[in-house]
């Protein structure tokens, strides 16, 4: 254990704590991650005394460090190199049932450990002279770490009712660490799920994004679904679950399909927004589901409707509404297009249009499409993946030749208006669209002279230009 405390700050904290007459410990995630052999440079110190006073004394001895004090919370922070150290005085908390904001008072080290969320986060390392570097394990957290178990240190119903965000954190730790949630703790998640309503959507979504960024998010999502936590804030995703059978024909369970797509996507990219596109790519299948005699189940137009559902979902979940949302909308809208290009005879025009429509999202779109193959038939999966690789080769060839990515026609709208001496109008819009289509369809080349000639002819058709 002592080799992990080799950073200068640990000895410094110990010495300054002794001068102040405080008892001080390293607690929480840093200690947990030592045993999990995970790199961590975020360290929390709890002292039985003033965290701000201790941090101030320590910072004076650390050259080149940055010091921040948060008086309202009684905490202080030191940043040095790529390490971040947080100092807080030991606290005890009491909760009002209608708020997750506790009444906080100074407390003992035991009080502070008792208020923590899970046993694996109650582990502490003493920085006190008499037992420097020794592990303090009040609730058997080390055994739970070794058994890959998540449980609360106290009655889970009280733990979750007091601070319902801990329920999201349980699912998050399960996904991040690939741990199981202990049975009593899991039952309390189901019982207390409704309490999530007192948590701000921003905090809930922050935990959700951490689940999505884990190596296997399906672990967390299955917990959220089975405990009905997901029902509290993401009903559109819940509606994906289930299989309906009619006249002996059923469709896949789109909830579990979505989770498989998400996990496969995570093997290919760490981009949060590409992962969100995996979550939302089939989100409109429930409202577009139809049974057609002789054909079976159809979901016609689910990609278009799904793209229109993205913004309302992002707004409700307090996700950013700028460029990241635009990417997700585009990926959801286009996610079936590359599959359509796997047929034997595909024109360069179709490929040019995909390159143009996908723009800078093209590589991410191909990641989503490859992740969307979830058949259990290994031969079929190989064939589908090979088809998409061929699509990529065709895209590369057309892109190299025609330079369509983020392309703009050689004549813009202002130039077209200048040619005909008119302002913005329906006719100008028609000419711009016709010019773009003509170039993408290969009717004319992407050159100024041919484009100018085309504009004149189109204007003549619309009565804007007479020879």
KEPA-550841 format. One line per 2 residues: number of its first residue (from 1); for each residue x, y, z of C-alpha. Coordinates in nm, 2 decimals, padded with zeros to 4 digits, always signed. Example, Ala and Ser with C-alpha at 12.3 -4.5 7.8 and 13.67 -1.06 7.14 Angstrom:
<recs>
1> +01.23:-00.45:+00.78 ~ +01.37:-00.11:+00.71 $
</recs>
This chain:
<recs>
1> +00.00:+00.00:+00.00 ~ +00.28:+00.25:+00.09 $
3> +00.42:+00.24:-00.26 ~ +00.11:+00.41:-00.38 $
5> +00.17:+00.70:-00.14 ~ +00.50:+00.80:-00.29 $
7> +00.38:+01.13:-00.43 ~ +00.52:+01.42:-00.23 $
9> +00.18:+01.54:-00.13 ~ +00.09:+01.24:+00.09 $
11> +00.38:+01.30:+00.33 ~ +00.31:+01.67:+00.31 $
13> -00.05:+01.63:+00.40 ~ +00.04:+01.39:+00.69 $
15> +00.30:+01.64:+00.83 ~ +00.07:+01.94:+00.80 $
17> -00.22:+01.75:+00.95 ~ -00.01:+01.65:+01.25 $
19> +00.09:+02.02:+01.30 ~ -00.27:+02.12:+01.30 $
21> -00.37:+01.84:+01.54 ~ -00.61:+01.68:+01.28 $
23> -00.67:+01.32:+01.19 ~ -00.66:+01.28:+00.81 $
25> -00.73:+01.00:+00.56 ~ -00.73:+00.94:+00.18 $
27> -01.08:+00.81:+00.10 ~ -01.30:+00.69:-00.18 $
29> -01.23:+00.63:-00.55 ~ -00.85:+00.67:-00.53 $
31> -00.83:+00.40:-00.27 ~ -01.08:+00.17:-00.45 $
33> -00.88:+00.21:-00.77 ~ -00.55:+00.11:-00.61 $
35> -00.70:-00.24:-00.55 ~ -00.86:-00.25:-00.89 $
37> -00.52:-00.15:-01.05 ~ -00.68:+00.14:-01.23 $
39> -00.49:+00.46:-01.28 ~ -00.63:+00.76:-01.09 $
41> -00.49:+01.10:-01.02 ~ -00.80:+01.24:-00.84 $
43> -00.74:+01.22:-00.47 ~ -00.99:+01.30:-00.19 $
45> -00.87:+01.38:+00.16 ~ -01.10:+01.38:+00.46 $
47> -00.98:+01.55:+00.78 ~ -01.13:+01.57:+01.12 $
49> -01.10:+01.95:+01.12 ~ -01.10:+02.22:+00.86 $
51> -01.03:+02.09:+00.51 ~ -00.97:+02.45:+00.39 $
53> -00.71:+02.51:+00.66 ~ -00.53:+02.18:+00.58 $
55> -00.53:+02.25:+00.21 ~ -00.39:+02.60:+00.26 $
57> -00.10:+02.47:+00.47 ~ -00.02:+02.20:+00.22 $
59> -00.04:+02.43:-00.09 ~ +00.22:+02.67:+00.06 $
61> +00.47:+02.38:+00.04 ~ +00.39:+02.28:-00.32 $
63> +00.56:+02.49:-00.58 ~ +00.37:+02.56:-00.90 $
65> +00.03:+02.43:-00.77 ~ -00.31:+02.60:-00.82 $
67> -00.53:+02.65:-00.52 ~ -00.91:+02.70:-00.52 $
69> -01.14:+02.74:-00.21 ~ -01.51:+02.67:-00.22 $
71> -01.63:+02.82:+00.11 ~ -01.99:+02.74:+00.06 $
73> -01.91:+02.37:+00.05 ~ -01.62:+02.38:+00.30 $
75> -01.38:+02.23:+00.05 ~ -01.05:+02.33:-00.12 $
77> -00.87:+02.20:-00.42 ~ -00.51:+02.18:-00.52 $
79> -00.40:+02.11:-00.88 ~ -00.04:+02.02:-00.96 $
81> +00.09:+01.86:-01.28 ~ -00.20:+01.63:-01.38 $
83> -00.30:+01.55:-01.03 ~ -00.61:+01.69:-00.86 $
85> -00.65:+01.69:-00.48 ~ -00.97:+01.77:-00.29 $
87> -00.98:+01.85:+00.08 ~ -01.29:+01.84:+00.30 $
89> -01.36:+01.83:+00.67 ~ -01.54:+01.52:+00.80 $
91> -01.91:+01.57:+00.79 ~ -02.24:+01.41:+00.89 $
93> -02.56:+01.46:+00.70 ~ -02.93:+01.45:+00.76 $
95> -03.19:+01.46:+00.47 ~ -03.53:+01.61:+00.41 $
97> -03.74:+01.36:+00.21 ~ -03.83:+01.62:-00.06 $
99> -03.47:+01.72:-00.14 ~ -03.14:+01.55:-00.20 $
101> -02.96:+01.85:-00.04 ~ -02.87:+01.74:+00.31 $
103> -02.82:+01.94:+00.62 ~ -02.45:+01.92:+00.68 $
105> -02.26:+01.94:+01.01 ~ -01.91:+01.88:+01.13 $
107> -01.86:+01.52:+01.22 ~ -01.62:+01.24:+01.30 $
109> -01.43:+01.02:+01.06 ~ -01.69:+00.75:+01.13 $
111> -01.97:+00.99:+01.05 ~ -01.81:+01.07:+00.72 $
113> -01.76:+00.71:+00.62 ~ -02.12:+00.62:+00.72 $
115> -02.27:+00.88:+00.48 ~ -02.09:+00.72:+00.17 $
117> -02.28:+00.55:-00.11 ~ -02.12:+00.20:-00.15 $
119> -01.89:-00.01:+00.06 ~ -01.62:-00.01:-00.22 $
121> -01.61:+00.37:-00.17 ~ -01.58:+00.36:+00.21 $
123> -01.22:+00.24:+00.20 ~ -00.97:+00.48:+00.35 $
125> -00.59:+00.50:+00.40 ~ -00.46:+00.66:+00.72 $
127> -00.22:+00.95:+00.69 ~ -00.18:+00.97:+01.06 $
129> +00.16:+00.92:+01.22 ~ +00.07:+00.62:+01.43 $
131> -00.06:+00.41:+01.14 ~ +00.05:+00.58:+00.83 $
133> -00.05:+00.40:+00.51 ~ -00.28:+00.14:+00.68 $
135> -00.61:+00.06:+00.52 ~ -00.93:+00.14:+00.72 $
137> -01.21:-00.08:+00.61 ~ -01.52:-00.01:+00.81 $
139> -01.78:-00.19:+00.60 ~ -01.60:-00.48:+00.43 $
141> -01.54:-00.29:+00.12 ~ -01.22:-00.48:+00.03 $
143> -01.41:-00.81:+00.04 ~ -01.68:-00.66:-00.19 $
145> -01.41:-00.53:-00.43 ~ -01.26:-00.88:-00.44 $
147> -01.61:-01.03:-00.50 ~ -01.70:-00.76:-00.76 $
149> -02.01:-00.66:-00.55 ~ -02.18:-00.33:-00.52 $
151> -02.37:-00.28:-00.19 ~ -02.46:+00.01:+00.03 $
153> -02.29:+00.04:+00.37 ~ -02.62:+00.10:+00.55 $
155> -02.98:+00.01:+00.48 ~ -03.01:+00.06:+00.10 $
157> -03.36:+00.20:+00.12 ~ -03.24:+00.48:+00.34 $
159> -02.93:+00.53:+00.13 ~ -03.12:+00.57:-00.19 $
161> -03.42:+00.76:-00.05 ~ -03.18:+01.01:+00.11 $
163> -02.99:+01.07:-00.21 ~ -03.17:+00.91:-00.51 $
165> -02.88:+01.00:-00.75 ~ -02.69:+00.71:-00.58 $
167> -02.92:+00.47:-00.77 ~ -02.78:+00.60:-01.10 $
169> -02.43:+00.57:-00.96 ~ -02.50:+00.21:-00.87 $
171> -02.58:+00.13:-01.23 ~ -02.28:+00.34:-01.34 $
173> -02.03:+00.16:-01.12 ~ -02.18:-00.18:-01.23 $
175> -02.12:-00.08:-01.60 ~ -01.77:+00.08:-01.54 $
177> -01.64:-00.20:-01.32 ~ -01.84:-00.49:-01.45 $
179> -01.97:-00.56:-01.09 ~ -02.29:-00.72:-00.97 $
181> -02.53:-00.53:-00.75 ~ -02.60:-00.72:-00.43 $
183> -02.96:-00.85:-00.39 ~ -03.08:-00.63:-00.11 $
185> -02.93:-00.33:-00.28 ~ -03.10:-00.43:-00.61 $
187> -03.44:-00.47:-00.45 ~ -03.41:-00.12:-00.29 $
189> -03.33:+00.02:-00.64 ~ -03.67:-00.12:-00.76 $
191> -03.85:+00.01:-00.45 ~ -03.70:+00.36:-00.45 $
193> -03.68:+00.42:-00.83 ~ -03.97:+00.67:-00.81 $
195> -03.75:+00.89:-00.58 ~ -03.53:+00.98:-00.89 $
197> -03.80:+01.24:-00.97 ~ -03.65:+01.48:-00.71 $
199> -03.31:+01.48:-00.89 ~ -03.24:+01.74:-01.15 $
201> -03.23:+01.61:-01.50 ~ -02.88:+01.75:-01.55 $
203> -02.74:+01.53:-01.27 ~ -02.93:+01.22:-01.39 $
205> -02.81:+01.27:-01.75 ~ -02.45:+01.32:-01.62 $
207> -02.46:+00.98:-01.47 ~ -02.63:+00.83:-01.78 $
209> -02.35:+00.97:-02.00 ~ -02.09:+00.80:-01.77 $
211> -02.27:+00.47:-01.83 ~ -02.27:+00.53:-02.20 $
213> -01.90:+00.60:-02.19 ~ -01.82:+00.28:-02.01 $
215> -01.67:-00.02:-02.19 ~ -02.00:-00.21:-02.19 $
217> -02.30:+00.02:-02.14 ~ -02.56:-00.25:-02.17 $
219> -02.48:-00.36:-01.82 ~ -02.59:-00.03:-01.68 $
221> -02.89:+00.00:-01.91 ~ -03.02:-00.34:-01.82 $
223> -03.01:-00.24:-01.45 ~ -03.18:+00.09:-01.53 $
225> -03.45:-00.10:-01.72 ~ -03.51:-00.39:-01.48 $
227> -03.53:-00.15:-01.18 ~ -03.76:+00.09:-01.37 $
229> -03.52:+00.37:-01.32 ~ -03.51:+00.41:-01.70 $
231> -03.89:+00.45:-01.70 ~ -03.85:+00.77:-01.49 $
233> -03.66:+00.97:-01.75 ~ -03.64:+00.78:-02.09 $
235> -03.98:+00.64:-02.18 ~ -03.90:+00.63:-02.56 $
237> -03.62:+00.38:-02.50 ~ -03.84:+00.17:-02.27 $
239> -04.10:+00.14:-02.55 ~ -03.84:-00.04:-02.76 $
241> -03.87:-00.34:-02.54 ~ -04.09:-00.64:-02.63 $
243> -04.18:-00.87:-02.92 ~ -04.53:-00.88:-03.08 $
245> -04.63:-01.19:-03.27 ~ -04.91:-01.19:-03.53 $
247> -05.00:-01.47:-03.76 ~ -04.69:-01.65:-03.65 $
249> -04.46:-01.36:-03.74 ~ -04.26:-01.17:-03.48 $
251> -04.00:-00.89:-03.49 ~ -03.68:-00.86:-03.29 $
253> -03.68:-00.70:-02.95 ~ -03.56:-00.36:-03.04 $
255> -03.45:-00.27:-02.69 ~ -03.20:-00.55:-02.66 $
257> -03.10:-00.50:-03.02 ~ -03.02:-00.14:-02.94 $
259> -02.81:-00.24:-02.65 ~ -02.61:-00.49:-02.86 $
261> -02.56:-00.21:-03.13 ~ -02.44:+00.02:-02.85 $
263> -02.19:-00.23:-02.71 ~ -02.06:-00.30:-03.06 $
265> -02.03:+00.07:-03.13 ~ -01.83:+00.11:-02.81 $
267> -01.57:-00.14:-02.94 ~ -01.51:+00.10:-03.24 $
269> -01.54:+00.45:-03.09 ~ -01.52:+00.64:-02.77 $
271> -01.72:+00.93:-02.92 ~ -02.02:+00.99:-02.68 $
273> -02.24:+01.13:-02.96 ~ -02.18:+00.84:-03.20 $
275> -02.28:+00.62:-02.90 ~ -02.59:+00.83:-02.86 $
277> -02.67:+00.77:-03.23 ~ -02.66:+00.40:-03.16 $
279> -02.91:+00.44:-02.87 ~ -03.14:+00.65:-03.09 $
281> -03.10:+00.49:-03.43 ~ -03.42:+00.28:-03.39 $
283> -03.60:+00.50:-03.14 ~ -03.89:+00.55:-03.38 $
285> -03.96:+00.19:-03.44 ~ -04.25:+00.17:-03.19 $
287> -04.45:+00.46:-03.35 ~ -04.38:+00.34:-03.70 $
289> -04.45:-00.03:-03.64 ~ -04.72:-00.18:-03.88 $
291> -04.82:-00.54:-03.96 ~ -04.88:-00.60:-04.33 $
293> -05.05:-00.92:-04.44 ~ -04.82:-01.14:-04.64 $
295> -04.52:-00.92:-04.55 ~ -04.50:-00.92:-04.17 $
297> -04.38:-00.63:-03.95 ~ -04.26:-00.31:-04.11 $
299> -04.11:+00.01:-03.97 ~ -04.12:+00.23:-04.28 $
301> -03.98:+00.57:-04.23 ~ -03.84:+00.51:-03.88 $
303> -03.51:+00.67:-03.97 ~ -03.68:+00.99:-04.07 $
305> -03.92:+01.00:-03.78 ~ -03.63:+00.90:-03.54 $
307> -03.42:+01.19:-03.66 ~ -03.71:+01.43:-03.57 $
309> -03.74:+01.27:-03.23 ~ -03.38:+01.35:-03.14 $
311> -03.42:+01.72:-03.05 ~ -03.72:+01.67:-02.81 $
313> -03.53:+01.39:-02.64 ~ -03.21:+01.60:-02.61 $
315> -03.41:+01.90:-02.48 ~ -03.58:+01.69:-02.21 $
317> -03.26:+01.52:-02.11 ~ -03.07:+01.85:-02.10 $
319> -02.82:+01.73:-02.36 ~ -02.64:+02.00:-02.57 $
321> -02.85:+02.12:-02.87 ~ -02.57:+02.24:-03.09 $
323> -02.32:+02.06:-03.32 ~ -02.33:+01.73:-03.11 $
325> -02.71:+01.71:-03.16 ~ -02.68:+01.78:-03.53 $
327> -02.44:+01.49:-03.56 ~ -02.68:+01.25:-03.39 $
329> -02.98:+01.37:-03.60 ~ -02.77:+01.32:-03.92 $
331> -02.65:+00.97:-03.82 ~ -03.00:+00.85:-03.72 $
333> -03.15:+00.99:-04.04 ~ -02.88:+00.82:-04.26 $
335> -02.82:+00.49:-04.08 ~ -03.00:+00.28:-04.34 $
337> -02.84:+00.44:-04.65 ~ -02.51:+00.25:-04.65 $
339> -02.70:-00.08:-04.63 ~ -02.90:+00.02:-04.94 $
341> -02.56:+00.06:-05.12 ~ -02.47:-00.30:-05.07 $
343> -02.68:-00.42:-05.37 ~ -02.50:-00.55:-05.68 $
345> -02.56:-00.25:-05.91 ~ -02.52:+00.08:-05.74 $
347> -02.46:+00.40:-05.93 ~ -02.19:+00.65:-05.86 $
349> -02.47:+00.90:-05.82 ~ -02.61:+00.72:-05.51 $
351> -02.26:+00.71:-05.36 ~ -02.20:+01.08:-05.43 $
353> -02.53:+01.16:-05.26 ~ -02.44:+00.96:-04.95 $
355> -02.10:+01.13:-04.93 ~ -02.26:+01.47:-04.97 $
357> -02.54:+01.41:-04.72 ~ -02.31:+01.25:-04.46 $
359> -02.04:+01.51:-04.50 ~ -01.80:+01.51:-04.20 $
361> -02.01:+01.24:-04.03 ~ -01.93:+00.97:-04.30 $
363> -01.68:+00.77:-04.10 ~ -01.90:+00.78:-03.79 $
365> -02.20:+00.67:-04.01 ~ -02.01:+00.36:-04.12 $
367> -01.92:+00.28:-03.76 ~ -02.29:+00.29:-03.67 $
369> -02.39:+00.08:-03.97 ~ -02.13:-00.19:-03.89 $
371> -02.24:-00.19:-03.53 ~ -02.61:-00.23:-03.65 $
373> -02.54:-00.59:-03.76 ~ -02.66:-00.81:-03.48 $
375> -02.76:-01.14:-03.65 ~ -02.67:-01.46:-03.46 $
377> -02.59:-01.63:-03.80 ~ -02.21:-01.59:-03.82 $
379> -02.20:-01.65:-04.20 ~ -02.46:-01.39:-04.25 $
381> -02.27:-01.15:-04.03 ~ -01.95:-01.20:-04.23 $
383> -02.14:-01.14:-04.55 ~ -02.30:-00.82:-04.42 $
385> -01.97:-00.69:-04.29 ~ -01.80:-00.77:-04.62 $
387> -02.07:-00.58:-04.81 ~ -02.01:-00.27:-04.60 $
389> -01.64:-00.29:-04.65 ~ -01.71:-00.29:-05.03 $
391> -01.93:+00.01:-04.98 ~ -01.64:+00.19:-04.80 $
393> -01.41:+00.10:-05.10 ~ -01.66:+00.24:-05.34 $
395> -01.70:+00.56:-05.13 ~ -01.33:+00.60:-05.12 $
397> -01.30:+00.57:-05.50 ~ -01.58:+00.82:-05.58 $
399> -01.45:+01.06:-05.31 ~ -01.10:+01.05:-05.45 $
401> -01.23:+01.12:-05.80 ~ -01.51:+01.37:-05.74 $
403> -01.42:+01.54:-05.41 ~ -01.78:+01.55:-05.29 $
405> -01.72:+01.57:-04.91 ~ -01.85:+01.90:-04.78 $
407> -01.87:+02.01:-05.14 ~ -02.05:+02.32:-05.26 $
409> -02.16:+02.38:-05.62 ~ -01.92:+02.61:-05.83 $
411> -02.19:+02.87:-05.85 ~ -02.37:+02.99:-05.53 $
413> -02.71:+03.15:-05.48 ~ -02.57:+03.50:-05.48 $
415> -02.41:+03.45:-05.82 ~ -02.73:+03.30:-05.96 $
417> -02.93:+03.61:-05.84 ~ -02.67:+03.83:-06.00 $
419> -02.71:+03.65:-06.33 ~ -03.08:+03.71:-06.34 $
421> -03.09:+04.04:-06.16 ~ -03.34:+03.93:-05.90 $
423> -03.34:+03.87:-05.52 ~ -03.42:+03.56:-05.32 $
425> -03.72:+03.37:-05.46 ~ -03.87:+03.03:-05.52 $
427> -03.71:+03.02:-05.87 ~ -03.36:+03.08:-05.73 $
429> -03.41:+02.80:-05.48 ~ -03.53:+02.57:-05.76 $
431> -03.22:+02.65:-05.97 ~ -02.98:+02.59:-05.68 $
433> -03.14:+02.25:-05.61 ~ -03.14:+02.15:-05.97 $
435> -02.77:+02.24:-06.01 ~ -02.68:+02.04:-05.70 $
437> -02.88:+01.74:-05.82 ~ -02.73:+01.76:-06.17 $
439> -02.38:+01.75:-06.04 ~ -02.45:+01.47:-05.79 $
441> -02.63:+01.27:-06.05 ~ -02.34:+01.30:-06.30 $
443> -02.55:+01.49:-06.56 ~ -02.28:+01.77:-06.56 $
445> -01.93:+01.79:-06.42 ~ -01.84:+01.98:-06.11 $
447> -01.69:+02.26:-06.32 ~ -01.78:+02.63:-06.34 $
449> -01.84:+02.65:-06.72 ~ -02.08:+02.36:-06.73 $
451> -02.25:+02.48:-06.41 ~ -02.30:+02.83:-06.56 $
453> -02.44:+02.69:-06.88 ~ -02.68:+02.47:-06.68 $
455> -02.80:+02.77:-06.47 ~ -02.88:+02.97:-06.78 $
457> -03.08:+02.68:-06.93 ~ -03.27:+02.63:-06.61 $
459> -03.34:+03.00:-06.58 ~ -03.47:+02.99:-06.94 $
461> -03.71:+02.71:-06.85 ~ -03.84:+02.91:-06.56 $
463> -03.88:+03.23:-06.77 ~ -03.60:+03.42:-06.60 $
465> -03.38:+03.43:-06.90 ~ -03.46:+03.49:-07.27 $
467> -03.21:+03.47:-07.56 $
</recs>
